[in-house]
Amino acid sequence: MAQSDEQRLWTRDYFLAFVALVGAQLVFITLMTYMALYAVEQFQATDTGAGFAASSFVLGAALSRLAIGKYLDFIGRKRILLVALALYVVCSLLYPLVDQYSLLIVIRLVQGSGFGVISTTVATAVIDLIPAARLSEGLGYISLAGTLSNAVGPLASIQLSQNASSVWVFGFATLCALIALLAVLPMHIRERKPTQDEYDRRWRIRGSDLLDSNMLPVAIVALIASVGFAMVMTFLTPYLVSQNMADVASLFFLVWALAMLGVRLFAGRMHDRHGDNAVIPAALCSLALGLAVVAVADNAWHFVIAAILGGMGHGGVVPSLQAVGIRRTTTNRIPVATSTHYLALDSGIAIGPVALGFMIGVAGYPGLYLAAAGIVLLGVLVYWIAHGRHADGHRITRQ
């Protein structure tokens, strides 16, 4: 029997939002994996400077997320999305023209701010498109945009930079940004008019204006999971190089992406049907086990198993935690809640390598990954205390 219009998930606007996110994420991942190398080759940047050339994008995204959650509905969702995407295109075009490192950092910060606005606004718009009974499933499918980008972006940056030039890398990024902009133009985005009380308090800045207290407990769990993910993204390649297994890195990341893709095809539906605790604790344990296997792996097959476990865990837990947080809050707080979720993910990626990197000198890479596995397991306890013990007691209020 055909689904009713009220229960349809893959509507025209949902598909366009997916395309827009793929385009925006491809710009992020492609340039993230290339920028450190570009900074060294073009500006003779130090290791620290090269790293900041890449990570400054994430800093820009985090800063914009703090503001956009409060002011999204004052500015207008489609208006700010189109402005941010236009800025995204312009920044991609400017990279080949930059001749100073400081200007490169400015462009990275500005484009990162645009990305923070784009991802938060599209996610907020998508939540309005997803039937309430299929929220976790819908968020799981839309998060495949990031999975596809993680698979394609690094490959594009490596192949284009090695076989063509940096201009081709930036040209590819510009094309992806244009596709995202063109996808948004025909989208119908539901706007929400702020209440009079919200309008009266529009210039007041308090903690609750930047972060959603209902989302925050599960956002902390997302941050913990993101720390585990950051250990893989940041340190796996140098670890494998030190083990004379550099060729295994590409296989690992491919398997990780495929595992994320596979789990997101069914985990969201399982979450919606059987509740929060049916997916999240198991996904966190799977991610922790994957990190632990990395710590003891000594051949390619061990790393493949680790990629399957870690990819399934990370792929299952992130959209499910977002769905939990959205159900805990109210409709008028969705922009702030969404911003809080993505800010937690960004923070985990930024904080994790800095907080745990010292473990390499103390206990080597195996010690680093065992520590990361322990932190992710701690996330199970945090989740249980924060939400799991009274799961399903919160449901989003449609206002």
N, C-alpha and C positions, 0 to 999 in steps of 0.2 A: 504494500500500500504506500502510495506517495506521501511524503512528509507534508504537513500543512505549512503554509507560508510563514507562520509564526515560529516553526521549528527548523526552518531551513538555515543552514550554516554557510554554505558556499554561494552567497549571493554575489551580484555584480560588484557591489561596493567592498565586500569582504575580500574578493579576489584582487581588486585594484589596490587595496591596502596592503595585501601580501606582496604584490609587485613593487610597491613603493618601498616597503621595508627591505626587500631583497636588494634593490638598487642602493638604498642608503647604507645598508650593512656592508655591501661590497666595497663601497668607497672606504669605509672605516677599516675593514680587514685588509684590503689590498694595500692601502697606504701605511697601515700600522706595521705590516710585515716588511715593508720596503724602506720606511723612513729612516731608520737607524743607519742602514747601509748608505742611503743617499746623503745623509748628513756628513758621514765620514768622507765619502768620495767627493762631494761637491764643496764642502766647507771645512774639511779636515777637522771635524769635531772630535773631541775626546770621547772616551767610552761613556762617561756620564752625560756629556752633551748629546751624544747620539741617542742614548736612552731617553733623554728628556724630549728630543725631537719627536719620538714616537709617543711617549706617554702624555705629553702636554695636550694632546687631543682628548684623552680621557679626563684630564683636569678641566678642560673647557666644558665638556659634557656634564660633569658633576656640578659645576657652578651654575650652569643654565637650568639644570633640573631643580635646584633649590628655589628658583624664582618662578619657573613656568607653571608649577603645580598650583600656585596661588592665583596667578594672573592669566591663565589660559582662557578662562571663560570671560574675563573682562576684555581681552583683546579680540577674541573670536578664534575658534579652533581652525577653521579653514584659512582665515587670513594669515595667522601667524605661521601656519604650516607652509603656505606658499612663499612667504617671505624667507623662511628658514631654508627651504629647498632652493630658492633662487640664490641665496647666499652660498649655499653648498656648491652649486654649479660654478659660481664666480671664483670661489676659493680654489676649486680644482683647476680652473684655467690659469690661476695666478702662479702656481708652483714653478713652472719652467721659467718665469720671468724674474723670480727672486734671486738676488745676488748677495744677500747678507743672511747670516745665520739668525740674527735677531728678528728679521722680517719673516723668516720661515717659522719661527716659534709663534709669532703673532698670528700668522695664517692658520697654524695648527690649532691655536686656542680658539680662534673665531670659528673655524670649521667644526671643531669639537662642540662648541656651544650650539651651533646649528644642529648637529647630530642629536644633542640632548633634547632640544625642542622637537625635532622630527620624531624621534622614537617615542617620546612621552605622548605627544599629540596623537600620533597614529594609533598607539596602544589604547589611549583613552577613547578614540573614535571607534575602534574595533570592539571594545567592551560593550558599547551601545548596540552593535550589530549582532552580537552573539546572543542566542536564546538563553535565558537564565539557567535552564536545566542542562545546557551543554557548555557552560562557561569554561570548565577545565579543558574539555576537548577542543573548543575553539581557540583557546590560548595556546594549547599544545601545537595545533596546526600552524598558527600564525608564527610561532617561534621557530618553525622550520626555516623561516627566512634567514635566521642567524646560522642555522646548520648548513644550509646551502652556501652561504657566504664564507663560512669557515673552510668549506671544502674547495671552493673555486678561487677565492681571493688570494691566498698564498701562492697557489699554482700560477695565477695570472701575473702576479708581481715578479715571481722568479723567472718565468719564461719570457715575459716581455722585457725585463731589464737585462737578461743575459743574451737574448737573441735579437733585440732591437735596441731600445735606448730608454732613458728615463722619460722622454717626451711621450712615448707610447704608454708607459705606465700611467702617467697623468692624463693622457687622452682616454684611456680605458676608464679611469675614475670619473672623468667628466661625462662620458657616455652614460655610465651608471647613474650619476646624479641627475642627468637629463631624463632618463627613463623614469626615475622616481617622481620627478616634477610632472612629467606628462601623465603619469598614472593618477596623480592626485587631482589634476585639473577637472576631470569629469566626475569625481567622487561627490556623492551627497553625504556631507558630514553633519550630524545632528548637533546643533548648538544648544547650549543651556544658558539662559539668562540668569545672572546672579541675582540673589534676593536683595531687597533693600538693606537688610542688615549687613550682608556681605559687602554691598556697595559702600555703606557708611564706614566699614572697617578696612577699606581697600588699601590704605597706606599704613595700617598698623602691621608691624612685623613681630610676630612671636613665634615660638617654637612650633606651635600647632599650625601656623600658616605655612611652614616649610616642610614639616613631617607629619604624617598621619599616625596618631597614637594607636589606632586599631591595626594598621598594617605593620607597625614597627616590630612587634614581637616576632612575626614570621619573616620580616625583612632581615632581622638579625640572623635567622637560620639561613636565608639566601646568601647573606654575606659570608657565612662560614663555608657554605658549599662553594661559593665563588673563590675563596682562598684555596681550596683543593684544586679547582680548575686552573687557577693561576699558576700553581706549582707545575702543572703539566705544560701549560703554554710557555712558561718562562724558562724552565730548567731542563725539560726533557731532552731537547736537542743537544745542549752542551754535555749532558750526562751520557747520551749515546755516543757522541763524538769521543768522549774520554774512554769509552769502552770499545772503540773501533767498530761501532755499529751504526755509523751515520746513515747508512742506507735504510735502516729500520725506521727512522723518524717519519719519513713520508708515509710508509705503510701504517704506522701507528696512528697518525692523524687522520688518514683515510678511514681506517676501521673505526676510530672514535666517532667520526662524523656519521658513518653508516649506522653505528649503534644508536646514536642520538636520533637519527631519522626513524629507525625501526621502532624504538620505544615510544616515540611521540605519536605514532600511528594508532596506538591502543591505550597508552597510559591515561590520557585525558578522559577517554570514554569510561575506563575502569574507575577513575576518580569520581566522575559524575554519578556513576551508578552505585558504587560501594562505599563512598565516603573518603575523607581526607586520609585516614590512617591506613587505607588500603594501598596507598602508593608511596607517600612521603618517607616513612621510616625505612621501608625496603630500598627505596632509591638512594637514600643517604648511606645505608649500609653497603650498597653496591658500589657507590663512588669511593667509600673508604677502602673497601676490599681491592678495588682497582689500583688505588694508590699504594696499598701494601704489597700487591703483586709486583708493581714497578720496583719497589725497594729490594725485592729478593730475586728479580728476574735476571737470568744469565744467558738467555737465547731469544731468538726472534719470536718463537711461539709464545713464550711467557709474556712478552710485550703485547702480542696480539690479544691474548686473554685479558691482560690488564686494560687494553683499549676498549674491549667489549664491555667489561664490567664498569669501567669509569664512564664511558660514553652513555651507557644505559642509565647509570645513576644520575649523572648530571643532566641528561636529557629529560629524565622523568621528574626530577625534583624542582627545577626552576619554574616551569609554567604552573605546576601544581601549587607551589607556594604563592605564586602571584594570584591564582584563583582563590586560594584560601583568604589572602589579604583583602581582595576585592569583596568577597562575601562578608567579611567582618565589618566593612565600612558602609557608608551610605552613598547614594548616587551623587549628591553634591560634593562629596569628598573624593570621588574617583580620580580626578586629575592629581591631587596631592598624594593619594595612595599610590598611584602609578609611578609618580616621580620618586616616592620613597623606595619602592621596589627596585627601580633601576639604579638609584643612587647607592643602594646596598650592594648591588652587583658590581658597579664601578669601584666602590670602596674596597671590596674584597680583592679585585684584580690589582688595585693600586697598593693596598696595604700588605697583602700576602707575601710577595717576593721580598719586600723590605723587612718585614717582621721575622720571616723564617730563613732568609738567605744565609744568615750566620751559621745555620746548622751544617752547611756544606763544609766549612772549615773545622767544625767540631766533630761531626760524625759522618761526613761524606754525603753523597747523594742518597744512599740507602737510608741514612738517619733522617735526612730531610723528608723523604717520602713517608717514612714511618710516623714522623711527627705530624705531617699533614693528614695522614689517615686517622691518627688519634684525634685531631681537632675536628675532622668531619664526623667521627663517631660521637664526639661531644655534642655536635649539632643535633643528634637524635634526642639526647636528654633535654637540650634547650627547647627543641620542638615540642616534646611531650609536656614539659612544664608550661610552656607558653600557650599551647593550643591543643595538642593531641589528646590530653586527658579529658577535655570537654569538647572534642571535635564535633562538628555538625551542629553546634549550638548557635552558630552565627549564620545569617543569611542576608544577602544584600537587600536593602530596602529601595524599591523603585519609587522615586518621588517625581 
